[in-house]
Every structure is written in structure tokens, then in C-alpha cells.
């Protein structure tokens, strides 16, 4: 009987309806044989699955629910071999999700976008059954005392969560989290709790301890001792793309690192990035970052508060937080950004076209080669909050930002967007259209080969401009024209690193990547050789030299019969002014039967 139904309420209901409430005598289960028989059936199954996986009686309720779930989907002799579920729902599949072993070890996948590189991608839980309201598995983490409902779970059905001698943690009553909002904030455990690194290989791994920021690296870490861990692989992300079964993270260990490097590796995750606005309020630095973002939005006139129009879709919004690091790895600043939930928009109503081009890296390398050979100066600019400059052609209404809702009569108003905002589907296109219009008024024309490259012809030379979202590269032969273009854009000049592409290892990396499904020792040695090559030349990247010409040269080749029973590999590279600008190494689409076919 439900807790909300008392004996008096049932009696009053029966009296009002003229119902005579009859009960069975004590210790005479035969008077209610059907119910008692089914109770015994449920308890027999529940007791069996609990005993098999050494589960304590504290989760008897979950075991009974799981037993009921399985019994309803098993053939019954009373129904002539049919299942009770099929009789009630003949057109529905028997199992919405695959059945699993009750009480086994499972890993719930973490799909939060705010995870850093060293955060665990799964949570070790005990499987407790199936959800009645969602198509997912119910799992429980005894260490954090949290329950999860998720479809992205990796099971180890032959491994019991509790051994016969291990203590059982009693789970508190909790509400399972829905699958779409499954998010486990990283690094919420106490600093003394070790973070286990699981490995498939039969060797010990190092226990990583989170180092408090006020302790020196040597004193905080000392000599880490290797502790054995369960021989359990890291859970793989469930999705359309298949991940490798042997990721590099499964073999990470830190015994050979010096104390200072070990301290640096664990300090990368010492600052917790909040997932919600309420979590960010606990730290004044995050609150200041949100205030700065709101100041930028208000100063740009991004929206105006209006009454909610009838029959319109209101776009939701949320805060996203991240950390900005300097080149040496130290923390530069806390960054907060207000994002519109673009997935709530409707095509044809509050957005239409969304495509926005960006400069290709091939074009950028060509500009580098031209600048080196022709002695052109080169500058790079960054436009802060670029998307906020885009003008919207559609009418979009958005909720007021969480934590910054106007008080009084304006509390129920919404934001009518006048400018684009991060998160909207049309924001990149709106910003690029605004940039093209502004730069076109200054005399720049768009290049036909790359629509993100603009050229201006002046009396004394030319100015070339390439834009990649909000990063702008300016070069040319007219120095005064470059300065005028920079002044016209009215932005601060910021130097950024464009990265270090490595065309010299593209073939080797592509070859080794073919064996990621089932790698062997020879593939491991080849990967180590590539890493050694990179280690001996960490700062090489692409070196652009002045050769005194701007000729275009192209080379191509193929390795016919490089693999006797597989496809050949083709490659090409292109030089502009003696500098490498484009390259590629790719397996051919068909099996070549001759060297001529492989080459051409």
C-alpha cells in the first residue's frame, strides 16, 4: 500500500462506495493464493540474482523490481509459451535495452563538455536495474552516493561489484538523474581520495593524488608508491564513431616523471570548472568573469527587454565556463560566456542559412610563403567577442540570462536580440556577413579561390587579408595600406601561435593508425619511433625560407605493392616559392594491379 494511503482513508473510501473490505486470516496464505504465489516467485528470483552477485539485502527493492522486469519478459506455460509483456503490448519490442546481470560492475560514461584532459571519462557503479520512465539503466556509485540513469554504460557482467567479504555501502534515497543531463562535476572528491588509473595490462599503476596549491611539488607528492588496481579497461564512449580499443590513456603512468612534472600533471585539474551558474557563484573569480561578459553584452546593445509576444518560441540560454592558460601552462584568467541554446531554434522561423566560410590553412601557408619571398610584413589581429557584431535578419527572442534577471515589472520580460550571440545557429554567418560588408566598404574584394581571403589593390602595392572566424592575418607590399587597414578595423593587435603542422610524419602516422583496432608490439615500436623523432625536433614545424621566387612546384608519388594484398598509398606535396604549402598522404580507393595504375 502506498504511504499516502492510511487505514482510515481506505476505510472512509470503502464506506462511501458501499464496499465491504475483507481480509485473509493471519498465517493463511492459501486464502490469497494467487498473490502469495507470485510474491514467492518474485522473491525466489530476487534472492537468486542477489546471491549470485553477492549483493546485500539493503537493495532488495531494486532486486525485486529487476526480477519483475525479467519475469514479465520470460515465456510462461500459462500463456502457451508467450510472455506477459507481449500479451499486453504485442507491437512493442520485448526489450527496449539489452538485459544485463544485476549487481555487476558497470561504468557510466561522462559526456560533460567541461571535462579537462585528465578527468575520468566514466564512473564505476553497481548495476541496480532498469528505469521505468526512461530507456536506460539505473546505476549507483557508493563512493559519491549518487544514482544515475543512462543508456551509455559499459558492463562487466562477470565481475561482481561486491566480493563476499567486502562491506556494503547503504545507498541513501535519491532520485535518478535523467540521461540527457547526466553530468558528473570533475574533482569534487576530497583531496585525499586517490584517482585510480585503470590499465588492461597486468602491471601496477601509479595512484595520483591531487596536490593542494599551497604545497610545494616535492613536499606534496614525495615518492608515489605503485598500488595494484583492478584489471578493468577504460569504458569506451558510445556513439556513431567507433573509438579504439587501446587508447593511449590506458597505458599512462607517472613513475618516471620528476616530482615537479608530476605536480604539474596533477595541477592541471586542480581548478574545478563549474557546470552550472549556481556552482560558479561559490567562487568570486567566476562571478567576476560573468560580470565582465554581461558588461560586454550590454555595451554592445545586444538585446532589449520586451514583453513576451504570443505564439513565439523563446530560445533558452546558459552559462559556459572555461579556463584560459598562458603558453607556459599557468592560469591566465577565468572566462565565462553566455550561450544561446541554438538547438531550441526552428528552421524557417528564427533562423535560415547558417554556413560561414573560414580561411583554409593551405591559403594561410601560401600567404606565409609569399610574405617570406617578397619581404612582406605580416600582422595578426584578434576581434574580441566577434559574434556580437553580427546583425540578425531574423526576429529571435531569448530568455534573460540566469543570475541577471531584471527585477520588478521587467522580471517576466524576454530579450529581443538585436545582435548575434554565441550559440545561435546563424551567429557565424551573421558575423562573417558584417565583416565582409565592413571590409568591402574599405576597398577589399573577395578572392574567388578562397572566399575568406580578401585583396586590396592600392597605388603603391597590395594588401592581403585572411580571416579565420575572429582571427585576422594581414600582409602585403603596401605598408601604409596595412596600417590603414588595421586602423580601420579599430581592434587591438594580438600575437598568436598558429600551431606547428608536421607534414613529415603524415605518412608514418597514417600507416600506424591502420592498426589501432588490434595493435601489436611492432606497431607499438613504430609509434615510439615517431614520438622519438618528434622529441628530437620539437621546434621545427614548417620553416619558410626566402628563395627569391614565387614559382609553384608539385610532386606526387605512390607506393605500388607497399602492401602485397591491400591498397596502395598515394601522396603529394606542393611548393610555392620553394616552401611547402600543401601535402597529403592517403590510401587509394581501389587495389592497384600495376605500377602505372598506382601512379595515375
C-alpha positions as CSV (number, residue, x, y, z in Angstrom):
1,X,0.0,0.0,0.0
2,X,1.3,3.5,-0.8
3,X,2.5,5.6,2.1
4,X,-0.1,8.3,1.3
5,X,-3.0,5.8,1.9
6,X,-3.8,5.4,5.6
7,X,-6.1,2.8,7.1
8,X,-8.7,5.5,7.9
9,X,-8.7,6.9,4.3
10,X,-9.2,3.4,2.8
11,X,-12.0,2.7,5.3
12,X,-13.7,6.0,4.5
13,X,-13.5,5.4,0.8
14,X,-15.0,1.9,1.2
15,X,-17.8,3.2,3.4
16,X,-18.7,6.0,0.9
17,X,-18.9,3.5,-2.0
18,X,-20.6,0.7,-0.1
19,X,-17.6,-1.6,-0.3
20,X,-17.1,-4.4,2.2
21,X,-13.4,-4.7,2.9
22,X,-12.5,-8.4,3.5
23,X,-9.1,-9.6,4.7
24,X,-7.4,-13.0,5.0
25,X,-6.8,-14.7,8.3
26,X,-3.2,-14.5,9.8
27,X,-0.8,-17.1,8.6
28,X,-3.2,-18.5,6.0
29,X,-1.6,-17.6,2.7
30,X,-3.7,-20.2,0.9
31,X,-6.7,-17.8,1.2
32,X,-4.9,-15.4,-1.2
33,X,-3.1,-18.0,-3.2
34,X,-2.6,-16.1,-6.5
35,X,-0.9,-13.1,-4.9
36,X,1.1,-15.1,-2.4
37,X,2.3,-17.4,-5.2
38,X,3.5,-14.5,-7.3
39,X,5.2,-13.0,-4.2
40,X,7.1,-16.2,-3.7
41,X,8.1,-16.2,-7.4
42,X,9.4,-12.7,-7.2
43,X,11.4,-13.3,-4.1
44,X,12.9,-16.5,-5.4
45,X,14.2,-14.7,-8.5
46,X,15.3,-11.7,-6.5
47,X,17.1,-13.9,-3.9
48,X,18.9,-15.8,-6.7
49,X,20.2,-12.8,-8.5
50,X,21.3,-11.2,-5.2
51,X,23.1,-14.4,-4.1
52,X,24.8,-14.8,-7.5
53,X,26.5,-11.4,-7.3
54,X,26.9,-11.2,-3.5
55,X,24.6,-8.3,-3.2
56,X,23.4,-7.2,0.3
57,X,19.7,-7.1,1.3
58,X,19.8,-3.4,1.6
59,X,18.9,-3.1,-2.1
60,X,16.2,-5.8,-2.0
61,X,13.7,-3.4,-3.5
62,X,15.8,-3.0,-6.6
63,X,16.3,-6.7,-6.9
64,X,12.5,-7.3,-6.7
65,X,11.9,-4.7,-9.4
66,X,14.5,-6.3,-11.6
67,X,13.0,-9.7,-11.0
68,X,9.6,-8.4,-12.0
69,X,11.1,-6.8,-15.2
70,X,12.7,-10.2,-16.2
71,X,9.7,-12.4,-15.3
72,X,7.3,-10.2,-17.4
73,X,9.6,-10.9,-20.4
74,X,10.1,-14.6,-19.9
75,X,7.9,-17.3,-21.6
76,X,5.1,-18.7,-19.4
77,X,3.4,-22.0,-19.7
78,X,0.1,-20.4,-18.6
79,X,0.3,-18.2,-21.7
80,X,1.2,-21.1,-24.0
81,X,4.8,-20.1,-24.3
82,X,4.2,-16.4,-24.7
83,X,5.4,-13.7,-22.4
84,X,3.2,-11.4,-20.3
85,X,4.7,-8.3,-21.8
86,X,4.0,-9.5,-25.4
87,X,0.4,-10.1,-24.5
88,X,-0.1,-6.6,-23.2
89,X,2.0,-4.9,-25.8
90,X,2.0,-7.1,-28.9
91,X,3.5,-4.4,-31.2
92,X,6.4,-3.3,-29.0
93,X,9.8,-4.9,-28.8
94,X,10.4,-7.2,-25.9
95,X,13.5,-5.4,-24.7
96,X,13.9,-1.7,-25.2
97,X,17.5,-2.1,-24.0
98,X,19.6,-5.2,-23.6
99,X,19.2,-7.1,-20.3
100,X,22.2,-7.1,-18.0
101,X,23.4,-9.0,-14.9
102,X,22.1,-7.5,-11.7
103,X,24.7,-6.3,-9.3
104,X,27.6,-6.4,-11.7
105,X,30.3,-3.8,-12.2
106,X,29.4,-1.1,-14.7
107,X,31.0,2.2,-15.9
108,X,28.6,5.1,-16.5
109,X,30.0,7.3,-19.3
110,X,30.5,11.0,-18.6
111,X,29.6,13.2,-21.5
112,X,30.0,16.6,-19.9
113,X,31.7,19.2,-22.2
114,X,33.6,20.8,-19.3
115,X,35.9,17.9,-18.6
116,X,39.6,18.6,-18.8
117,X,42.1,16.2,-20.3
118,X,42.9,14.4,-17.1
119,X,39.4,13.9,-15.8
120,X,37.9,10.4,-15.7
121,X,35.5,9.7,-18.6
122,X,33.4,7.2,-16.6
123,X,32.2,6.4,-13.1
124,X,32.4,2.9,-11.6
125,X,29.0,1.9,-10.3
126,X,26.8,-1.1,-9.4
127,X,24.0,-2.0,-11.8
128,X,20.7,-1.8,-10.0
129,X,18.1,-2.4,-12.7
130,X,16.1,-0.7,-15.3
131,X,14.3,2.6,-15.4
132,X,10.5,2.6,-15.8
133,X,10.4,6.1,-17.2
134,X,13.4,6.2,-19.4
135,X,15.1,3.9,-21.8
136,X,18.2,3.5,-19.7
137,X,20.0,1.6,-16.9
138,X,19.8,2.5,-13.3
139,X,23.3,2.6,-11.7
140,X,24.6,3.6,-8.3
141,X,28.0,5.0,-7.2
142,X,28.6,4.1,-3.5
143,X,31.6,6.4,-3.1
144,X,29.8,9.6,-4.2
145,X,26.3,8.2,-3.2
146,X,24.8,9.2,-6.5
147,X,22.3,7.4,-8.7
148,X,22.4,7.6,-12.5
149,X,20.0,6.7,-15.3
150,X,21.9,6.4,-18.5
151,X,22.0,4.4,-21.8
152,X,25.7,4.9,-22.2
153,X,27.0,2.3,-19.8
154,X,29.8,-0.3,-20.2
155,X,29.2,-3.5,-18.3
156,X,31.5,-6.2,-16.9
157,X,28.8,-8.8,-16.2
158,X,31.2,-11.5,-14.9
159,X,32.6,-9.2,-12.2
160,X,30.6,-8.7,-9.1
161,X,30.7,-5.2,-7.6
162,X,30.9,-6.6,-4.1
163,X,33.1,-9.5,-3.1
164,X,31.7,-11.9,-0.4
165,X,33.8,-10.3,2.3
166,X,33.6,-6.6,1.2
167,X,31.4,-4.2,3.2
168,X,28.3,-2.9,1.5
169,X,27.5,0.8,1.5
170,X,23.8,1.5,2.1
171,X,22.6,3.8,-0.6
172,X,20.5,6.8,0.5
173,X,17.2,7.5,-1.1
174,X,17.8,9.6,-4.2
175,X,16.2,10.5,-7.5
176,X,18.0,9.1,-10.6
177,X,19.4,11.8,-12.8
178,X,17.9,11.9,-16.3
179,X,20.1,10.7,-19.2
180,X,20.2,13.9,-21.2
181,X,21.5,15.9,-18.2
182,X,24.0,13.2,-17.0
183,X,26.9,15.3,-15.7
184,X,29.4,14.5,-13.0
185,X,31.4,17.5,-12.0
186,X,35.1,16.7,-12.1
187,X,37.2,16.8,-9.0
188,X,34.5,17.0,-6.4
189,X,36.1,14.4,-4.2
190,X,38.2,15.3,-1.1
191,X,41.9,15.9,-1.9
192,X,42.9,12.7,0.0
193,X,40.9,10.4,-2.3
194,X,43.2,8.7,-4.9
195,X,42.3,8.8,-8.5
196,X,42.8,5.3,-9.9
197,X,44.2,4.9,-13.4
198,X,43.0,1.5,-14.8
199,X,45.1,-0.5,-17.2
200,X,44.5,-3.6,-19.3
201,X,48.0,-4.8,-18.8
202,X,49.0,-6.9,-15.8
203,X,51.1,-4.3,-14.1
204,X,50.7,-1.8,-11.3
205,X,49.8,1.8,-11.9
206,X,50.5,4.9,-10.0
207,X,48.0,6.4,-7.7
208,X,47.6,10.1,-8.5
209,X,47.0,12.5,-5.6
210,X,45.5,15.9,-6.1
211,X,48.1,18.4,-4.8
212,X,46.9,21.4,-2.8
213,X,48.1,24.6,-4.5
214,X,49.7,25.9,-1.3
215,X,52.2,23.0,-1.0
216,X,55.4,22.7,-2.9
217,X,55.5,19.9,-5.6
218,X,58.3,17.9,-3.9
219,X,56.7,18.0,-0.4
220,X,53.2,17.3,-1.7
221,X,54.0,14.3,-3.8
222,X,57.1,12.7,-2.4
223,X,57.7,9.2,-3.8
224,X,54.5,7.7,-5.2
225,X,54.0,4.1,-4.5
226,X,52.6,1.7,-7.1
227,X,49.4,0.1,-6.0
228,X,47.6,-2.7,-7.8
229,X,44.4,-1.9,-9.5
230,X,41.5,-3.9,-10.9
231,X,42.3,-5.3,-14.4
232,X,39.4,-3.4,-15.9
233,X,39.6,-1.3,-19.2
234,X,38.5,2.2,-19.5
235,X,34.9,2.5,-20.7
236,X,34.5,3.4,-24.3
237,X,32.2,6.3,-25.4
238,X,29.1,5.0,-27.1
239,X,28.4,6.9,-30.3
240,X,28.4,6.7,-34.1
241,X,32.2,6.8,-34.3
242,X,34.0,3.7,-33.0
243,X,36.8,4.5,-30.6
244,X,40.0,2.5,-30.5
245,X,40.0,-0.4,-28.0
246,X,43.5,0.5,-26.9
247,X,43.7,4.3,-26.3
248,X,46.9,5.8,-25.1
249,X,45.3,6.8,-21.8
250,X,45.1,3.2,-20.8
251,X,48.8,2.9,-20.5
252,X,49.7,6.2,-18.8
253,X,51.9,6.1,-15.8
254,X,53.9,8.6,-13.9
255,X,56.7,6.7,-12.1
256,X,59.5,8.1,-14.4
257,X,58.5,11.7,-14.0
258,X,60.3,14.1,-11.7
259,X,58.4,15.4,-8.7
260,X,57.9,18.8,-10.4
261,X,56.5,17.3,-13.6
262,X,54.2,15.1,-11.5
263,X,53.0,18.2,-9.7
264,X,52.3,19.9,-12.9
265,X,50.4,17.0,-14.3
266,X,48.0,16.9,-11.4
267,X,47.8,20.7,-11.0
268,X,46.2,20.8,-14.5
269,X,43.0,19.6,-12.8
270,X,43.3,21.4,-9.5
271,X,40.8,24.1,-10.5
272,X,37.3,22.9,-10.9
273,X,35.3,24.3,-13.8
274,X,31.6,24.8,-12.7
275,X,28.9,23.2,-14.8
276,X,26.1,25.4,-13.7
277,X,25.5,29.0,-12.7
278,X,24.9,28.1,-9.0
279,X,28.3,26.3,-8.8
280,X,30.0,29.4,-10.3
281,X,28.6,31.7,-7.6
282,X,30.7,29.9,-5.0
283,X,33.9,31.3,-6.4
284,X,34.3,35.1,-6.7
285,X,36.6,34.7,-9.8
286,X,33.8,33.1,-11.8
287,X,31.3,35.7,-10.6
288,X,33.7,38.4,-11.9
289,X,34.0,36.7,-15.2
290,X,30.3,36.6,-15.6
291,X,30.1,40.3,-14.8
292,X,32.6,41.1,-17.5
293,X,30.7,39.1,-20.0
294,X,27.5,40.9,-19.1
295,X,29.2,44.3,-19.4
296,X,30.4,43.4,-22.9
297,X,26.9,42.3,-23.9
298,X,25.2,45.4,-22.5
299,X,27.7,47.8,-24.0
300,X,27.2,46.3,-27.5
301,X,23.4,46.7,-27.3
302,X,22.9,43.0,-27.9
303,X,19.3,42.9,-26.8
304,X,16.4,44.9,-25.5
305,X,13.8,43.7,-22.9
306,X,10.3,43.4,-24.3
307,X,7.0,41.7,-23.3
308,X,6.6,38.1,-24.3
309,X,4.8,38.1,-27.7
310,X,2.1,35.5,-28.1
311,X,2.8,32.3,-30.0
312,X,6.6,32.7,-30.4
313,X,9.4,30.4,-29.5
314,X,11.7,31.6,-26.7
315,X,15.3,30.5,-27.0
316,X,16.9,29.4,-23.8
317,X,20.4,30.3,-22.7
318,X,23.0,29.1,-20.3
319,X,26.5,30.0,-18.9
320,X,29.6,28.1,-20.1
321,X,32.9,28.4,-18.1
322,X,36.4,27.7,-19.1
323,X,40.0,28.5,-18.1
324,X,42.5,30.3,-20.3
325,X,46.1,29.3,-19.9
326,X,49.3,31.1,-21.0
327,X,51.9,29.5,-23.2
328,X,53.9,28.2,-20.1
329,X,50.8,26.5,-18.7
330,X,50.0,29.0,-15.9
331,X,46.5,30.2,-15.4
332,X,45.8,33.4,-17.2
333,X,42.1,34.2,-16.4
334,X,38.7,32.8,-15.7
335,X,36.3,33.0,-18.7
336,X,32.6,32.9,-18.7
337,X,30.4,33.1,-21.8
338,X,26.7,33.3,-22.3
339,X,25.4,30.9,-24.9
340,X,22.1,30.7,-26.5
341,X,20.7,27.1,-26.8
342,X,20.6,27.0,-30.5
343,X,19.2,23.5,-30.6
344,X,15.9,25.1,-29.4
345,X,15.6,27.1,-32.6
346,X,13.3,26.2,-35.5
347,X,14.5,26.3,-39.1
348,X,12.4,28.7,-41.2
349,X,11.2,30.5,-38.1
350,X,14.1,32.1,-36.2
351,X,17.0,31.1,-38.5
352,X,17.6,30.2,-42.1
353,X,21.1,30.0,-43.6
354,X,24.0,29.0,-41.3
355,X,27.0,28.4,-43.4
356,X,30.0,30.6,-42.8
357,X,33.4,30.1,-44.6
358,X,36.8,30.3,-42.9
359,X,40.2,30.6,-44.5
360,X,41.8,27.3,-45.4
361,X,45.2,26.5,-43.9
362,X,46.6,26.0,-47.4
363,X,45.8,29.6,-48.2
364,X,47.4,30.8,-45.0
365,X,50.6,28.9,-45.8
366,X,50.6,30.4,-49.3
367,X,50.5,33.8,-47.7
368,X,53.4,32.9,-45.4
369,X,55.5,31.8,-48.4
370,X,54.6,34.9,-50.4
371,X,55.4,37.2,-47.4
372,X,58.8,35.5,-46.9
373,X,59.9,35.5,-50.5
374,X,58.6,39.1,-51.2
375,X,59.7,40.5,-47.8
376,X,56.1,41.5,-46.9
377,X,55.4,42.4,-43.3
378,X,52.8,40.2,-41.6
379,X,50.4,41.0,-38.7
380,X,47.7,39.1,-36.9
381,X,44.7,40.6,-35.2
382,X,42.0,39.1,-33.0
383,X,38.5,40.5,-32.7
384,X,37.1,40.1,-29.2
385,X,33.5,38.9,-29.0
386,X,33.3,38.9,-32.7
387,X,29.9,37.2,-33.0
388,X,28.3,40.1,-31.0
389,X,28.9,42.4,-34.0
390,X,26.7,40.3,-36.3
391,X,23.3,41.8,-37.3
392,X,20.3,39.5,-37.1
393,X,17.9,39.4,-40.0
394,X,15.5,37.2,-38.1
395,X,13.5,38.0,-35.0
396,X,14.8,36.0,-32.1
397,X,13.6,36.1,-28.5
398,X,15.8,34.7,-25.7
399,X,15.3,34.2,-22.0
400,X,17.0,36.6,-19.6
401,X,20.5,35.3,-18.6
402,X,20.5,33.2,-15.4
403,X,21.5,35.3,-12.4
404,X,20.9,38.6,-14.2
405,X,17.1,38.7,-14.5
406,X,15.7,42.2,-14.2
407,X,13.6,42.8,-11.0
408,X,10.2,44.3,-10.7
409,X,7.9,44.6,-13.7
410,X,10.7,43.5,-16.1
411,X,11.1,40.2,-14.4
412,X,8.7,38.4,-16.9
413,X,10.2,40.1,-20.0
414,X,12.4,38.4,-22.6
415,X,15.4,39.6,-24.6
416,X,14.7,40.6,-28.2
417,X,18.1,40.1,-29.8
418,X,19.4,42.9,-32.0
419,X,22.8,41.4,-32.4
420,X,24.0,37.8,-32.8
421,X,25.1,36.0,-29.7
422,X,27.2,32.9,-29.3
423,X,25.2,29.7,-29.6
424,X,22.7,30.8,-32.2
425,X,22.8,28.8,-35.4
426,X,23.1,31.9,-37.6
427,X,25.7,33.7,-35.5
428,X,28.8,32.7,-37.5
429,X,27.1,33.7,-40.8
430,X,25.9,37.0,-39.3
431,X,29.4,37.9,-38.2
432,X,31.0,37.0,-41.5
433,X,28.4,39.0,-43.4
434,X,29.1,42.0,-41.2
435,X,32.8,41.6,-41.7
436,X,32.6,41.3,-45.4
437,X,30.4,44.4,-45.6
438,X,32.8,46.5,-43.5
439,X,35.9,45.3,-45.3
440,X,34.2,45.8,-48.7
441,X,33.5,49.4,-47.9
442,X,37.2,49.9,-47.4
443,X,38.1,48.7,-50.9
444,X,38.8,45.0,-50.3
445,X,37.5,42.4,-52.8
446,X,36.9,38.7,-52.1
447,X,39.2,36.1,-53.6
448,X,37.4,33.7,-55.9
449,X,39.6,30.7,-54.8
450,X,39.1,31.2,-51.1
451,X,36.1,33.4,-50.0
452,X,37.8,34.1,-46.7
453,X,40.8,35.8,-48.3
454,X,40.4,39.5,-49.3
455,X,42.7,41.6,-51.6
456,X,43.0,45.3,-51.9
457,X,45.0,47.0,-54.7
458,X,46.5,50.3,-53.8
459,X,48.6,52.9,-55.7
460,X,51.8,51.6,-54.2
461,X,51.1,47.8,-54.0
462,X,48.5,45.5,-52.5
463,X,47.2,44.3,-49.1
464,X,46.0,40.8,-48.5
465,X,43.8,39.8,-45.6
466,X,42.7,36.3,-44.4
467,X,40.0,35.8,-41.8
468,X,39.5,32.6,-39.7
469,X,36.4,33.2,-37.6
470,X,37.7,36.1,-35.4
471,X,41.4,35.8,-36.2
472,X,42.7,38.0,-39.0
473,X,46.0,37.8,-40.9
474,X,47.2,40.9,-42.7
475,X,50.1,41.1,-45.1
476,X,51.0,42.8,-48.4
477,X,53.5,45.0,-50.2
478,X,51.9,48.3,-49.1
479,X,53.0,49.0,-45.6
480,X,50.9,52.2,-45.3
481,X,47.9,50.3,-46.6
482,X,48.3,47.7,-44.0
483,X,48.4,50.3,-41.2
484,X,45.3,52.0,-42.6
485,X,43.5,48.7,-42.7
486,X,44.5,48.0,-39.1
487,X,43.3,51.4,-38.1
488,X,40.0,51.0,-40.0
489,X,39.3,47.8,-38.2
490,X,39.8,49.6,-34.8
491,X,41.0,46.5,-33.0
492,X,43.9,45.6,-30.7
493,X,46.8,43.7,-32.2
494,X,47.3,40.3,-30.6
495,X,50.1,37.8,-31.4
496,X,49.0,34.2,-31.5
497,X,50.7,30.9,-32.4
498,X,49.2,29.3,-35.5
499,X,50.4,25.9,-34.5
500,X,53.1,23.5,-35.8
501,X,51.9,21.2,-38.5
502,X,54.1,18.2,-39.2
503,X,53.8,17.1,-42.8
504,X,57.0,15.0,-42.3
505,X,55.2,12.4,-40.2
506,X,51.8,12.3,-42.0
507,X,52.6,9.1,-43.9
508,X,54.1,7.3,-40.8
509,X,51.1,8.3,-38.6
510,X,48.6,7.2,-41.3
511,X,50.3,3.9,-41.6
512,X,50.4,3.2,-37.8
513,X,46.8,4.4,-37.4
514,X,45.6,1.5,-39.6
515,X,46.4,-1.0,-36.7
516,X,44.7,0.8,-33.8
517,X,42.0,-1.9,-33.6
518,X,44.4,-4.7,-32.7
519,X,47.9,-3.2,-32.3
520,X,50.9,-5.5,-31.7
521,X,54.4,-5.0,-30.4
522,X,55.7,-4.0,-33.9
523,X,53.1,-1.2,-34.1
524,X,54.0,0.0,-30.7
525,X,57.7,0.2,-31.6
526,X,56.8,2.2,-34.7
527,X,54.7,4.6,-32.7
528,X,57.6,5.0,-30.2
529,X,59.9,5.8,-33.1
530,X,57.6,8.5,-34.3
531,X,57.5,10.0,-30.8
532,X,61.3,9.9,-30.6
533,X,61.5,11.7,-33.9
534,X,59.2,14.5,-32.7
535,X,61.1,14.7,-29.4
536,X,64.4,15.3,-31.1
537,X,62.9,18.1,-33.3
538,X,60.3,19.8,-31.1
539,X,60.6,23.3,-32.6
540,X,61.0,22.6,-36.3
541,X,57.4,22.8,-37.6
542,X,57.4,24.4,-41.1
543,X,60.4,26.6,-41.9
544,X,59.7,29.2,-44.6
545,X,62.8,30.4,-46.3
546,X,63.3,33.2,-48.8
547,X,64.2,31.7,-52.2
548,X,63.8,34.8,-54.4
549,X,60.9,33.4,-56.5
550,X,57.2,32.5,-56.2
551,X,57.2,29.5,-58.6
552,X,54.6,26.8,-58.0
553,X,56.0,23.2,-57.8
554,X,54.1,20.0,-57.2
555,X,55.3,16.4,-56.6
556,X,53.3,13.2,-56.3
557,X,54.2,9.5,-55.7
558,X,52.7,6.2,-54.9
559,X,54.0,3.0,-53.2
560,X,52.7,0.3,-55.5
561,X,52.7,-3.0,-53.8
562,X,53.7,-1.4,-50.5
563,X,51.2,-4.0,-49.1
564,X,51.0,-7.1,-51.2
565,X,47.3,-7.8,-50.6
566,X,46.0,-4.3,-49.8
567,X,45.6,-0.9,-51.4
568,X,48.5,1.3,-52.3
569,X,49.2,4.7,-50.8
570,X,49.3,8.0,-52.8
571,X,50.9,11.2,-51.7
572,X,51.6,14.7,-53.0
573,X,53.1,18.0,-51.9
574,X,53.0,21.4,-53.3
575,X,55.6,24.2,-53.0
576,X,55.0,27.9,-53.5
577,X,58.2,30.0,-53.6
578,X,60.2,26.9,-52.5
579,X,58.2,26.5,-49.3
580,X,55.8,23.6,-48.6
581,X,52.2,24.8,-48.5
582,X,50.0,21.7,-49.2
583,X,50.6,17.9,-48.7
584,X,48.6,14.8,-48.3
585,X,49.1,11.0,-47.8
586,X,46.1,8.8,-48.4
587,X,45.3,5.2,-49.3
588,X,43.9,4.7,-52.7
589,X,40.2,3.8,-53.2
590,X,40.9,0.7,-55.3
591,X,43.5,-2.0,-55.4
592,X,46.2,-1.1,-58.0
593,X,47.2,-4.0,-60.2
594,X,50.2,-2.3,-61.8
595,X,52.6,0.5,-61.1
596,X,51.0,2.6,-63.8
597,X,47.6,2.2,-62.2
598,X,49.0,3.1,-58.8
599,X,50.7,6.2,-60.2
600,X,47.9,7.5,-62.3
